[in-house]
Amino acid sequence: MRAIILAAGRGERLRPLTDTTPKPLLKVHGKPLIEWHIEALARAGVRDIVVNCAWLEEQFPAQLGDGRRWGLRLHYSFEQQAYGGALETGGGIATALPQLCAEGEQAFWAVSGDIYMPGFEFRAQVAAEFLASDRLAHLWMVPTQTLHPQGDFAIDAGGHARADGGPLQVFANIGLYRPALFEVIRSGERARMRKALDHGIAQGRVTAELYGGPWVNVGTPKQLAELNA
């Protein structure tokens, strides 16, 4: 199973740091945020990772290379070069599907490159169970955050994600997906992930679970400084 790390955003709230460095390449404890995910995916046996990029996109291959130092292959989806800017999370994934399913893969991992969750494991057994089901997506959620108090989705008694109907949790920006989830988004279209997820939730084919480990959506210079402290 392949994976995509979403790394195309501008990171406005992290300016001026992101004026010269893409947000996923900012360092936490001496290591770029994106490398924490690459290392975790490599430990889980993932051997092909797509990085979609737009803002200062040339810095990604220059710094990360082809992935061989982690024992895998890195592929790049250059949105600035091809489309003149970032395609948002949903559009970025929909556009990268030919790379994510290059050898007929039926599902893939996706994680945002600007979140810090050092204890998360991309478990192969969880991926295999997802692949054996008819689900379109499985999401990891975290409790509501100071910067995101309203939440995104509820989790019902059967483990399905709902747009309402209970306490809303925050989407942790990590999940397992099937390509069919993104049939409502055209390649090259600028669209948020929510468009695809609402499509799957309406069919009752999106499940979710609450993640209890450390998780930070690094959004401000103060947050970054606190993490490094």
ChimeraX attribute file (.defattr): number of C-alpha atoms within 10 A of each C-alpha:
attribute: neighborCount
match mode: 1-to-1
recipient: residues
	/A:1	20
	/A:2	22
	/A:3	25
	/A:4	27
	/A:5	24
	/A:6	25
	/A:7	29
	/A:8	29
	/A:9	24
	/A:10	19
	/A:11	21
	/A:12	13
	/A:13	13
	/A:14	19
	/A:15	15
	/A:16	12
	/A:17	15
	/A:18	20
	/A:19	14
	/A:20	11
	/A:21	18
	/A:22	25
	/A:23	29
	/A:24	26
	/A:25	20
	/A:26	18
	/A:27	16
	/A:28	19
	/A:29	10
	/A:30	8
	/A:31	11
	/A:32	18
	/A:33	23
	/A:34	26
	/A:35	17
	/A:36	20
	/A:37	23
	/A:38	23
	/A:39	15
	/A:40	18
	/A:41	24
	/A:42	18
	/A:43	15
	/A:44	14
	/A:45	15
	/A:46	21
	/A:47	19
	/A:48	19
	/A:49	26
	/A:50	22
	/A:51	25
	/A:52	27
	/A:53	29
	/A:54	26
	/A:55	25
	/A:56	17
	/A:57	23
	/A:58	14
	/A:59	16
	/A:60	23
	/A:61	15
	/A:62	9
	/A:63	10
	/A:64	17
	/A:65	13
	/A:66	17
	/A:67	17
	/A:68	11
	/A:69	9
	/A:70	17
	/A:71	15
	/A:72	18
	/A:73	17
	/A:74	20
	/A:75	19
	/A:76	18
	/A:77	22
	/A:78	22
	/A:79	23
	/A:80	18
	/A:81	14
	/A:82	11
	/A:83	13
	/A:84	11
	/A:85	18
	/A:86	25
	/A:87	25
	/A:88	19
	/A:89	24
	/A:90	24
	/A:91	24
	/A:92	31
	/A:93	29
	/A:94	26
	/A:95	21
	/A:96	22
	/A:97	18
	/A:98	14
	/A:99	20
	/A:100	25
	/A:101	17
	/A:102	11
	/A:103	10
	/A:104	10
	/A:105	16
	/A:106	15
	/A:107	22
	/A:108	23
	/A:109	22
	/A:110	22
	/A:111	19
	/A:112	23
	/A:113	29
	/A:114	26
	/A:115	21
	/A:116	20
	/A:117	17
	/A:118	15
	/A:119	12
	/A:120	17
	/A:121	13
	/A:122	20
	/A:123	13
	/A:124	14
	/A:125	10
	/A:126	13
	/A:127	18
	/A:128	12
	/A:129	10
	/A:130	20
	/A:131	20
	/A:132	9
	/A:133	9
	/A:134	10
	/A:135	21
	/A:136	25
	/A:137	27
	/A:138	24
	/A:139	22
	/A:140	18
	/A:141	25
	/A:142	21
	/A:143	18
	/A:144	16
	/A:145	13
	/A:146	7
	/A:147	9
	/A:148	13
	/A:149	12
	/A:150	13
	/A:151	18
	/A:152	20
	/A:153	22
	/A:154	22
	/A:155	22
	/A:156	16
	/A:157	7
	/A:158	8
	/A:159	14
	/A:160	20
	/A:161	30
	/A:162	21
	/A:163	15
	/A:164	12
	/A:165	11
	/A:166	11
	/A:167	14
	/A:168	21
	/A:169	23
	/A:170	19
	/A:171	22
	/A:172	21
	/A:173	19
	/A:174	20
	/A:175	21
	/A:176	23
	/A:177	24
	/A:178	21
	/A:179	18
	/A:180	15
	/A:181	22
	/A:182	23
	/A:183	12
	/A:184	16
	/A:185	20
	/A:186	13
	/A:187	19
	/A:188	17
	/A:189	16
	/A:190	19
	/A:191	21
	/A:192	16
	/A:193	18
	/A:194	12
	/A:195	16
	/A:196	22
	/A:197	25
	/A:198	16
	/A:199	18
	/A:200	21
	/A:201	20
	/A:202	12
	/A:203	11
	/A:204	14
	/A:205	18
	/A:206	25
	/A:207	23
	/A:208	21
	/A:209	18
	/A:210	16
	/A:211	16
	/A:212	12
	/A:213	11
	/A:214	11
	/A:215	16
	/A:216	17
	/A:217	18
	/A:218	23
	/A:219	17
	/A:220	16
	/A:221	15
	/A:222	11
	/A:223	14
	/A:224	18
	/A:225	11
	/A:226	10
	/A:227	14
	/A:228	11
	/A:229	8
